Amino acid sequence: MTGTYLEVGSRSHADVVTCSDIDMMSPSSDGRFLHKDGTPYE
């Protein structure tokens, strides 16, 4: 079985990755994983 993965973005430091189905985001500027309200995961 094979799969295809498509990632869309500009690699700009201003980009923010968000996950629509879970409470997670990651600013491209530093690569941290945060809750959508900006608090870090412990």
Phi, psi and omega per residue, in radians:
M1 nan 2.430 3.107
T2 -2.175 2.844 3.125
G3 -2.459 2.893 3.113
T4 -2.148 2.391 -3.132
Y5 -2.116 2.210 3.138
L6 -2.126 2.137 3.097
E7 -2.047 2.252 -3.099
V8 -2.029 2.283 3.107
G9 3.058 2.992 -3.095
S10 -1.884 -0.069 -3.067
R11 1.125 0.313 3.089
S12 -1.283 2.502 3.109
H13 -1.155 -0.287 3.115
A14 -1.446 -0.220 -3.141
D15 -1.160 2.582 3.034
V16 -2.259 2.163 3.100
V17 -1.480 2.228 3.081
T18 -2.164 2.532 3.087
C19 -1.834 2.070 -3.029
S20 -1.244 -0.494 -3.034
D21 -1.706 -0.139 3.086
I22 -2.362 2.883 -3.110
D23 -1.475 1.312 -3.116
M24 -2.611 2.468 2.991
M25 -2.536 2.826 3.142
S26 -2.546 1.996 3.057
P27 -1.204 2.331 -3.136
S28 -1.177 -0.374 -3.089
S29 -1.151 -0.537 -3.109
D30 -2.337 -0.142 3.045
G31 1.303 0.163 3.119
R32 -1.274 2.749 3.039
F33 -1.884 2.160 -3.057
L34 -2.228 2.773 2.920
H35 -1.186 2.790 -3.113
K36 -1.119 -0.319 3.069
D37 -1.509 0.016 3.059
G38 1.699 -0.112 3.124
T39 -1.379 2.455 -3.106
P40 -1.301 2.691 2.991
Y41 -1.263 2.455 3.140
E42 -1.548 nan nan
